[in-house]
Amino acid sequence: MLDGVEASHLLDILGNRNRRRIIQLLRYKPCFVTEISDRLVLSPKAVIEHLQMMEREEILISCYDERRRKYYYLSQDINVMINLEQVKTASFPPAVQDTASRFMNAVIMLRRMVRAREDLFSQLAHLEHDIEVKLNDIVRSGKEVLDDEHELDLLLALSHYDLTPEDLGAFSDMSGPELSRAINGLIRKGLVEQKGTHYTLGGNNGR
């Protein structure tokens, strides 16, 4: 059981919707950055920032697989319970009754918002299915175009956002030479180009 300060700190962390979505995804299985980024349609940079913050707070733990990809999983499950008791407004003075009325209106509004969120989650589930199908498509066809899975990981990252070399390094956990080789390979194929300090999809494909 958390004390008041710890509970308040945990609620601050869970106040971010994307962190809650990441935790929900990791309840099913450990995931690496690309997987989380693709499934939740978030930029790899944003995913990394959320993961690092929750790892510092010991909500998540990370480990590396045989390909040196960094997996994240929950160190402990999180359940937040809030009990709302019905307020008997009839016994309150008029001023308190007004407060209780506003409180109940807020609870009713919360119910509407929760139902709207459930509708959005349902739509998101369909979208994530379509994304999964497209990803499988890309992985299959990529075997004929790309040299290895390093190139595939970088291309998937750049399909979301333009990224700097530092972003790509943090995202991929590749060594410097491996990262340079993979990026140069994608540039030679015309799939990626450099614009200023960022890499983007080649030609007009990044627009």
N, C-alpha and C positions, 0 to 999 in steps of 0.2 A: 504494500500500500504506500503510495506516495504522500509526502506531506504537502502542505499548501503551496510552498514555494516550488517544489519539484513538479507538482501537478500544473501550476501556472506556466512553468517553463515548457513542459511537454505540450500544453495546449497552444503556446506560441508557435512551437515547431509544426504542429499539426494544423495550424491555421492556414498554411499554404496548401491550396488545392492540389498542386502538382506533386508535392511531397506525399500527400495522402494517396494519390493515384499510384505513385511509385511503391509505397508500402503495400497497397492492395495487390499490385502485380507480383511483388516479391512473396506474398503469402502463398502463391501457387508454386513457385519454384525460384531458385537462384537465377539471376540474369546478369548479362554483361551490358556495358554501356550502349552498344549498338542496338541490342535487343530492346532495352527500355526506350531508347530514343525512337525506334521504329514503331513500337506498339503504342506508345503514348503520343506520338507525333510531336515530340519536343526536340529542340536543338541539342546536339551532343554536349555543347558547352553548358547549357542550362542543366542538363541531367547530371553532368559531372559536379557542378556546384552543389546541387541538392544532395547528391550521394556523399560528397566529402563532408558536408555539414552534418548529415545524419550519422556518418561514421565517427566523426569527432564526438558526437553525443552518445555514442555506443548503442544507437538504435540499429545500425547495420554493421555487418562484418564483411570483409572482402578476402578473397583468396585468388590465386592464379591457377589456370588449368595448364595442360601440357603445351598449349600454344602460346602461353604467356598472356592470355586474355584475363582481364581482371573481373571476376564474378562478385556480385554482391548478394547477400542474403540477410534475413532478419535475425538479429541476435536474440530477440524475444518478441513474442506477439504482443500487440497493443490493443487493448479493449478499453474504450472510454464509455462509461455509463453515466447518464444524467437523468435524475429522477425529477419529474414535474408532478407536483401534487395539486389537485384542484383547489382553487381558492374560493371559499365561501364568502361572497361579497356582501350577503345580506346583513351579516353581523358587524360590518365595518362602518365607521363614520363616513359621511359623504365624500370627504377628501380622499380617504383611503380607497373608497369604492371606485373613484375615478382612476386611481393608480392601478387597482386590480383590473379594471376594465381595459386600460391600455396594455396591461401585461397579457391578458387573455387575447387581445387583438394581435399582439406580437406572436403569441404561440400559434394562433390560427394562420398568420402570415408565414410562420416557419413551416407549418405543415404544407402550405401551398408551394413554398420554395423547394421543400424536400421532394414533393411529387413532380415538380418541374425538373428537378435534377435527375430523378429516376427516368423520366422521359428522355432526357439528354443522354444518360448512360446507355439507354436502349439504342438510341441512334448511333452512339459512339461504338457500341458493340458491332453493329452492322458495318460501320466504316472500318473498324479494325480488322474485321474479317476480309473485307476487300483489300486492305493494305497487306494482309498476310498472303493473300493469293498473288498480289502483284510482286511482293518480295520473293516468293517462291519462283515466280516467272523470271525475275531478274537473276536469281542465283543460278537457275538452270541455263539460261542463255548466256550468262556471264562466263561460263566455262569455255565458251568458244571465242570470247573476246579478250578476257583478262588473263594475266599470267598466273596469279595466285589469289588467295583469299585476302591478303593484305590490301591489294588493289580494290577488291570488292568492298572491304570495310571502309576504306577512305572514300570511295565513290558514293556509298550509302550515306556517309556523314555529310558529304557535300551536296547531296540531293535535298538536304534540309536547309542548310545555311552556308554562306561563304565563310570560310574559316582561315585563320592564320596558321603558319607552321607550328606555333606553340599550341594552338587549340588542337590541331591534328595529332601532335605528339602526346598530349594529355589524353586524348580520346582513344588512341590506338595502343598505347604502351609499347610501341615499337622502339627499337634502338634508332639513333640518329641515322646511321647508314641505311638501315632497312626502310625508314620513312622516306629518305631522299630517293632511294631506288624506286619505291612504289609510286611516289608522286611523279618522278621523271617518266616512269613507264606510262602513266595515265596521260601525261602531257604529250608524249610521242604519239599516242593513239588518237590525240585530238579530243579526248574525253574531259580533260581538265586544262584550265589555263590560269595563269597568275595575273591578277589585276592589283597593282600596288602591293600592299602588304598581305592581301588575301588570295586564297585559291578559290576558284569557282568552276562550275560546269563549263565545258568547252563551248565556244561559239555563242550562239543565241540560246543554247539549251538552259543556261542558268537564269534566264529572265522569267 
